[in-house]
């Protein structure tokens, strides 16, 4: 089992994720929501919800939201928001314990792409989407985004002989919009629309004083020695030069399809 496929990894990472990743992924969640008309009557499912960037944003529309994740630590953080129209449950997105056609819109923002059987995850999303409803999936292009992307680039520069952790298969498989569209069709959706969305992650250089907060979710970081970690931090400071904030352009694809 790869580290990102282990719920214990995400339980441990939840605190870092909520602080450093959630505010950034929330921008893509908002972009995904803008592509789907939701009303207060809508039933929304967020698959592999993380700390709830999509679920909490969807709740502001008044919709009834169910957020699921295989990590109890992530689910606990969603539940802590105590929103009356958000339910959070521990659940495997590859085998949703939910009836067919129960949701008007089903989202997975950088979630289903992490599954060992991501095609099964897509098919499960389609299964629980009502006819005429929407399925929305966000995936990264390249080798991830934000600090993951920066760390990969720096490792290749400083430690070219160190092998990086392999990206999830789906990131490569869905990297081309045509392939992405076809996978949504194969899963049971129709009329897919794939859009490229780019935001800049703003890395505050002062946070390098606690680098685990920035990089602690990545196996590419936790596998480094203390000396190697120190070299990475020094390289980020060198790249940032005199800037207080280092922008990291991060590219995603958002796929929207009908059931």
C-alpha positions, 0 to 999 in steps of 0.5 A: 500500500502506498502512503497516500492510500493509507487512511492513517497517513491522512489522519496524521496529515489532517492538521497540516492539510487543514492549515496549508492545503484547505485554503488553496484547494478551496479556490478550486472547489469554488471554481467547481461549484460555479459550474453547477447550478445548485439550489437549497433543495439540492442533495450534494455528495462530496467524495474523498472530501478531505477537510471539506473545502467543497462540502463547506462551500456547497453548504453555503448554497443551502444544499443538503451536503454529505461529505465522505472520506476514508480518513476519520481524522478528516471527517472529524474536522468537517464535523467540527464545523457543526453546520446543520446542512452538512453530514460527515461520514467515514466511507470508502469512495470505491464502494459507497454505502449509498443507494443509486441515484440519490444525489443531484450533484456529486463532487470529488476535488482532488480525491478520487484521483488518489484511489487505488481503483480510481475508475471504480471511484468514478463509476461509484460517483456516477451510480449515486448521481440521479439522471440529469444530475452532475458529476464533477471531478478535479485533478492536478496536471503535471506532478501535483500542485503547490508545495508538492510540485515545488518539493518535486522540482527541488528534489530533482535539482538537489538529489537527482539520484533519489527516486520520488514517490510515484504520482497516483495513476489517475493524475497521469491518466487524466492529464489530457482533457480528451482522455479525462472526458472519455473516462467520465463517459466510461464511468457512466456520465455524458456530455463532459466539459473539461476546463483548465484552471490555474491558481497561484499558491502563495508560500509565505517564506516565514512558514519555512520556520516550521517546514513540516507544516508545509511539506509534512503531507508529502512522502517525498518530504518524510522520506528525507533525512534531516540534513536533506530537509535542511537543504530543501528549506535552504533552496526554497529560501534561495529561490524566494530571494528577498520575497516574503511570498513565493508564488507557485502556479498550480494547474488543475483540470475540472471535469463536469458531466451529466448523468 
